[in-house]
Amino acid sequence: MTDLPDSGITDPIELLALAYKLNKDLEAESQLLVVRRDNIFTTAMYFIGQPDFNFNARFAVEFSGEDVVDIGGAKREFFRYD
């Protein structure tokens, strides 16, 4: 577990506000890559080519038309797809 620096905040409301802000910052740094199985390369390149695509942000993969939550499996499958 990572040790967090002491923020000096002792008020529970301030701690909740800080946790909320940190969570919002993490959400802003993630993005969703939606690809089609029948045309993975083209659809991936379309999303990567968008001006707002951030190569430094974390991303989740979703296969178009499939209702699954990417907890690693879809992304792993995306990178291994032949």
C-alpha positions, 0 to 999 in steps of 0.5 A: 500500500502506498503511503500518502503524505500528511495533508494536515486536514482533520475536518471530516468534511474537508477530507470528503471534499478532497476525496471527491476532488481526487476521484473526479481527477481520476475520472477525467484522466480515463477514457473509453475506447469502443471498437468493433470486433469485425474491424478492430484496427480501423475503429481503434485508429478512429478513436486514437485519431480524435483530437481529444484522445489523451495517450497519457490517460488510462483507458477501458476497452468496450467491444461495440454491441457487447454489454460488459464492464472492462475490468481488464479482460476486454483490454487484454483481449483487444491487445491480443486480437489477431 
